Structures are given as C-alpha cells and as structure tokens.
Amino acid sequence: MQQINNQITSLQNQAQSLINQARNLANLPFSSLQQLQQSIQRTQQLLNQAQRIAAVGLVVLIVALTIAQSQHSEQAVVLAPLEHRDAETLVEELARCRTITSDETAVLEACRRTWAENRRQFFGSATSSQSPADPVLKAPAAPVKNQDRVVPREVEPQQGEAR
C-alpha cells in the first residue's frame, strides 16, 4: 500500500512540474522566439554557403587531377618495335647470358646491360642505361616477348612427312 501511495505522490509531483513548465513557456517574451528563429536561419545560410564552397573545392580538385593526368599521359613514350634481326640478336645474347657463371666477370657486365635492356623493353621504361658502344643495345625500345624461359627444341616431323 505504501508503494502505491509513493507512486501517486510521484505522479502528482510530475503533473505539478509540467504545469510550472507550461507557465514558464507562456511567460517567455516573443522576442526570444524571434531570436531563435533568426539564429536557425543564419545557421542554415552558413550551411548552404559551406556546401557551395565544398562543391567549388571539389570541382577545382577534379580539374587539377584531370590536368595532372593529361600531363602524365602526354609524357608517355611510344615505343617502336625491334627489327627482326635486332630482336634475334637480343634473344641470342640473353641465351648466352643464361649460361655464364659468376667467375666470368668480364662477360657479366655486358649481360647486366643486356638484361637491363630486356627489362626496359618489356616494361616500356623511357629511360635506358644502354651504352652506345654496345651493338645489342642500340635498337629502339619496344616490348619484346620474354624468351628467358623458352627452351629451344626440335620439331619432330609428323607421320607422312619427310625429314
């Protein structure tokens, strides 16, 4: 029974609190409401202005990225393919370099230049470490099929073909 009385008292106190809050709201001057509305309107204007600034910033960023990308693509190098004779020479040199040992230091440097040239042609790099005195490396740069792992083998004739 005591618990019910406590709940009734609590409800009466809450009702009185609501009545007091209603009186306080009714006594607020009208100018306070107007000030709040002006503050909200100013905040909305600032948000709209910030959105416009962000949109302009985004457009500027897109333009800058587009310019940077176009300058990057203008710097791209068009590589010319190797002539058949030069490609064969390079393949032969690569094959020879696969057989060298670490003791052959004189040949090792030439092979390093050949490997560098092969990488440059394969990856299409515009820079080269080639030496003008090296005849294998004087060919124009172009992507060449990597022949490093290809093992040459003889083709056997099929039935009915003469050797």
C-alpha positions in Angstrom: 0.0 0.0 0.0 2.9 2.3 0.8 4.3 1.7 -2.7 1.0 2.8 -4.3 1.0 6.0 -2.2 4.5 6.8 -3.2 3.6 6.3 -6.9 0.6 8.6 -6.6 2.8 11.3 -4.9 5.4 10.9 -7.7 2.7 11.4 -10.4 1.3 14.5 -8.6 4.8 16.0 -8.5 5.3 15.3 -12.2 2.0 16.9 -13.0 2.8 20.0 -11.0 6.2 20.2 -12.8 4.5 20.1 -16.2 2.1 22.8 -15.1 5.1 25.0 -14.0 6.9 24.4 -17.2 3.9 25.4 -19.2 3.6 28.7 -17.2 7.3 29.4 -17.8 6.9 28.8 -21.5 3.9 31.1 -21.7 5.8 33.8 -19.9 8.7 33.8 -22.4 8.9 37.0 -24.4 8.0 36.8 -28.1 11.4 38.3 -28.9 13.2 35.2 -27.7 11.4 33.1 -30.2 12.3 35.5 -32.9 15.9 35.4 -31.9 15.9 31.6 -32.0 14.4 31.7 -35.5 17.0 34.2 -36.7 19.8 32.0 -35.3 18.4 29.0 -37.0 18.0 30.9 -40.3 21.6 32.2 -40.1 22.9 28.7 -39.4 21.0 27.4 -42.5 22.6 30.2 -44.6 26.1 29.3 -43.3 25.5 25.6 -44.1 24.3 26.4 -47.6 27.4 28.6 -48.1 29.7 25.8 -46.8 28.0 23.4 -49.3 28.7 25.8 -52.2 32.3 26.2 -51.1 32.7 22.4 -50.8 31.2 22.0 -54.3 33.6 24.6 -55.8 36.5 22.9 -54.0 35.5 19.5 -55.4 35.3 21.0 -58.9 38.8 22.5 -58.5 40.2 19.2 -57.3 38.7 17.4 -60.3 40.1 19.9 -62.7 43.5 19.7 -61.1 43.5 15.9 -61.2 42.4 16.0 -64.9 45.2 18.4 -65.7 47.8 16.2 -63.9 46.5 13.1 -65.6 46.6 14.7 -69.1 50.2 15.9 -68.4 51.1 12.4 -67.3 49.7 10.8 -70.5 51.4 13.4 -72.7 54.7 12.2 -71.2 54.0 8.6 -72.1 56.6 7.3 -74.6 55.6 5.4 -77.7 58.0 2.5 -78.1 58.9 1.3 -81.6 59.2 -2.5 -82.1 62.6 -4.1 -82.7 63.6 -5.1 -86.1 63.6 -8.9 -86.5 67.4 -9.0 -86.8 67.9 -6.9 -83.6 65.3 -9.0 -81.7 67.1 -12.2 -82.7 70.4 -10.7 -81.6 69.0 -9.8 -78.3 67.4 -13.3 -77.8 70.8 -14.9 -78.6 72.6 -12.6 -76.2 70.0 -13.4 -73.5 70.5 -17.1 -74.1 74.3 -16.7 -73.9 73.9 -14.8 -70.6 71.9 -17.6 -69.1 74.9 -19.9 -69.3 77.6 -17.6 -67.7 78.9 -18.3 -64.3 79.9 -15.9 -61.5 83.6 -16.4 -62.4 83.1 -14.8 -65.8 83.2 -11.2 -64.6 84.2 -9.7 -67.9 81.0 -11.1 -69.6 78.9 -10.4 -66.5 78.8 -6.6 -67.1 77.7 -7.0 -70.7 75.0 -9.4 -69.6 73.8 -7.0 -67.0 73.4 -4.3 -69.7 71.5 -6.9 -71.9 69.2 -7.8 -69.1 68.6 -4.2 -68.3 67.7 -3.5 -71.9 65.4 -6.5 -72.0 63.6 -5.2 -68.9 63.4 -1.7 -70.4 61.8 -3.1 -73.5 59.5 -5.4 -71.5 58.2 -2.8 -69.1 58.4 0.1 -71.6 60.5 2.4 -69.5 61.5 5.6 -71.2 65.0 5.7 -69.6 67.7 3.4 -70.5 71.1 2.5 -69.2 72.4 1.3 -72.5 75.8 2.0 -73.8 76.1 3.5 -77.3 79.1 1.2 -78.0 77.1 -2.0 -77.3 75.6 -3.1 -80.7 73.0 -5.3 -79.0 71.5 -2.4 -77.1 71.4 0.2 -79.9 67.9 -1.0 -81.2 64.9 1.2 -80.5 62.9 0.3 -77.4 59.8 -1.9 -77.8 58.1 -4.6 -75.9 59.5 -8.0 -76.8 58.2 -11.3 -75.8 60.3 -12.5 -72.9 62.3 -15.5 -74.2 64.3 -16.2 -71.0 62.3 -19.3 -70.0 61.8 -20.8 -73.5 63.9 -23.8 -74.1 64.5 -24.4 -77.8 63.5 -27.8 -79.1 63.5 -29.5 -82.4 60.2 -30.1 -84.0 59.7 -33.7 -85.0 58.1 -34.5 -88.3 54.6 -35.9 -88.2 53.7 -39.1 -89.9 53.9 -39.0 -93.7 56.4 -36.0 -93.7 59.9 -36.3 -94.8 62.8 -35.1 -92.7 
